[in-house]
Amino acid sequence: MNYHNAVAGLCVGLIVGATGMGGASLMAPILIYLFHFKAKYAIGSDLAYAAIAKIFGSWQQKRAGNVNLKLVFQMSLGSIPSSLLGVWALHTIDKRSGGEAERLITHILGAVLVLVAVVVLSRSMPRVEAWFERRRGREVHHGFFWAVLVGAIGGFLVGLTSVGAGTLFGVALIFIFGLGAREVVGTDIYHGCLLSAAAALGHVWAGDVDYGLVASLLIGAIPGVLLGGMLSSRLPERALRPTLGTVLLLSGLKILS
């Protein structure tokens, strides 16, 4: 077993369990730049590990009553099929771009990482965070159409890059649907589990998953997600958010350069 992979899984799992953010966004660049995996294998393995790890976090959040199952179902109607479309797009790029495929795929990943970083960092600004807090828990009547549309856009990005299942959907759950803090984390992780599983199955079919890597990541990620879930009410998310956003931004810019 590769202990470096297990430690990486543990650290990322803690962040996912505590905040619902940052899982694939952190793991994908780690696999590409620290462990030197090809981008498509990093993306496929990242999704497979995330899907299994989030089962435990999803169970924990469901048990705590933090999951809006109606919204999960509606978003999944858009996100699951579009994630498979994202997998197909990744493999179309890989086949048709020849020697440029790896560079193009990593640049797409880098651009999405920068987008996620901007979202995370913007919420570190007091005025922006205050505005988000005013949105939490409101009765916002955006219904079926918006849920499916949000799911479809986010699902495509996840299938293509593995990034965004937590952070981008988390913002949508506050801004568009007005969920409260605990329900945002629970719904985000539960939906992210279903979405990651669907996209991972697409990558399994395409042969992009390194099963040894997935197993070693899970050895650390499963206890990390469970511990993070227990600590979610105690960790200073406002202090963690700028650090996470900065790491994501630097990772994205490094990939783009």
N, C-alpha and C positions, 0 to 999 in steps of 0.2 A: 504493500500500500504506500502511496505517496503522501507523506505527512504534511507536506506543504499544501497540497490540495485540501486536506481535511481542515487545516488551520484557516485557509481562505474561506471554506464553506462555513466554518464556525463564525468568523467575523462578519461575513455578509449576512448570515442567518440571523444574527443578533439584531442587525439594523432592520431587516425585513420584519421580524417579529415585533419589534418595538414601534415601528413607524409605518409599515406597509410600503416603504419607499426604498429605492436604491439597489434592489437585488440584482437584476440582470444588468443594470446600468454600471454597477461596480464590477460584477463578475466577468462580463464580456471583455473589457480591457485587460483585466488581470490574466485571463486565459490567453489573450493574444500577445501581450507585451511581456509578461513575466514568465509565462509557461510556454510561449512560442507555438501555439496552435494556429492552424489556418483559420481564417475568419469564419468560414461556413461551418466548420466543426466546432468552433467555439460557440457560435450562435445555437446550433442544434443541441449540443451538450448542455449549454446554459439553460435552455428551455426545459430539457428533460429533468435536470436536477431541480429546477425551480418548481416544476409541477409537483414532484414528489414531496419536496420540502414543505410546500404550502398546504399539502393535505393536513399536516399536523396543526399548522397555524389556523387553517380554516375550521377544523374541528373545534379548536379552542375558542375561536371567536363565535362560532355558531352556538356552542354550549353556553357562552356568556350572554347570548341574545343580542349580539352586535351586528347581525347580518340582515340587510334588507333583501329578502329572497325575491320579491317581485322585481326589483330593479336589477338584480343579478341576472334573472331570466331574460328580461328585456334587452339588456346590454349584450348578453351572450348570443342572442339572435343575430346581432350584427357582427360581433367580434369573432366568433368561432369560424364562420365561413370566410370572413375577410382575412383572418390569420393564415388560413390555408392558401389564399390568394397571395399573401405576402411570401409564403414559402415558395410558391411557384415562381414568383417574380425573382426571388433570390437565385433560384436555379436557372432561370432564363438568362439572368446576367452572367452567371457562372459559365454557362455553355456558350453563349454568343460573344462574350468579351475576350475570349482567349487568354493571353498572358496578362491582360489588364484587369481580369476579373477580381483578383485578390485586392488590388489597389482600389477599385471602384467600390467593392463591398465594404471595405474598411472606411472609406470616405463617407459612405452613406451612414454607417454606424457612428462615425465621428460627428456628423451633422446632427443626428438625433440625440447624441449625448450632450451636445452644446445646447440644444433646445430644452432638454430635461434640466440641465444645470441652470439655465436662465429662469425656468419656472421655480426651481428650488430656491435659488438666490433671491428672486424677487419677493418671496414670502419671508425672507429675513429682514425686509424693510418694514419698520414699524407701521407706516401708513397702509401698506399693502396687507400686512398681517391683520391690522385692525379691520380693514374692509372685509377680509375673509372671515374673521370672527363674527362680523355682523351677519354674514350669509349663513353661518352654521345654524342648523336647527330651525330655519324659517320654513314656512309652508310655500314651497316653490312648485308651481304646477306645470312643470315641463314633463310631458308624458311619453307615450310609447315611441313616437317618431324620434324625439331627441335621444332617448336611451339607445335605440337601434343605431342612429347616426353616430353617436359618440363611440359606441362599441365597434362599428365598422371602421372608423378612422383609426382608432387606437389598435384594434386587432391587426390591421394591415401592417402597421409599424412594428408590432411585436413579432409577427411572423417573419418579417423581413430582417429585423435587426436583433430581436430578443429584448429590446429596451422599451420601457414605457408602461408595462402592465401595472406597476404600482404608482409611480409619481404622476403621470399624465392623467390616469383615471381618477386618482385621488383628488386632484384639482377639480376635475369635472364634477365629482360627487359633491363638492362644496359649492362651486360657482354656479353650476347648472341646476343641481337637484337639492341644494340646501340641507344636506345631511349634517347631523351633529358629529362631534369629534369621534366618539367611540364607534358610531355606525359607519363613519367614513373608513376607519381602519379595518373594521370587520368585513364590510361589503367589498372593499378594495382587495383584501387578501383572498376572500372567497371567490370573487369573480376572476382574480388573477390566477388562481389555481386552475379553474376550468379553462381559461384562455391559454395558459401555458401548456396544459395537457394536450389541447387540440393542436396547437402549433408544434409541440414536440412530436406528436404522432406523425405529422406531416414530414418532419425532419427524419424520423425513424424510417419512414417509407423511402425517403430519398437517400438514406445511408449516411447521414451527417452526424450521427451520435456516437461518441466514444464512451462505451459502457463502463470501462474501467475508471475513466475520469469521473463519470457521473456518480459511481459508487463511492469513490474517495471523497468527493465533495459532500455527499449526503451524510457521511460519518460525522462531519462537523456541523453541517447545516441543520440537521434535525434537532439536536439539542439547542443549537443557537436560536432557531425560530421559537421553540418552546420557552426558552429562558427570556428571550426578547419580549414575547407576549406577556409574560408575568411581570416584566419590568416596565411595560409600556406606560404605566401611569406614574412611574417614578423618574424615568430618564428625562433630562432637560432637553426636549426636542428643539426648543428655540436656540439652544447653544449648539446642538448637533447639526442643525440645518445648514448654517453657513459653511461648516467644515465639509459636509457631504457635497454641497453645491460646488464648492471650490475644487474638490477632488474630481468631480464629474466634468467640470469645465476644463480643467487642465488635461484630463484624459482625452476629452473630445478634441481639444486643440492639438494635442500631441498626435493623435491619429490623423487629423486633417493636414498636419505639417509633413 
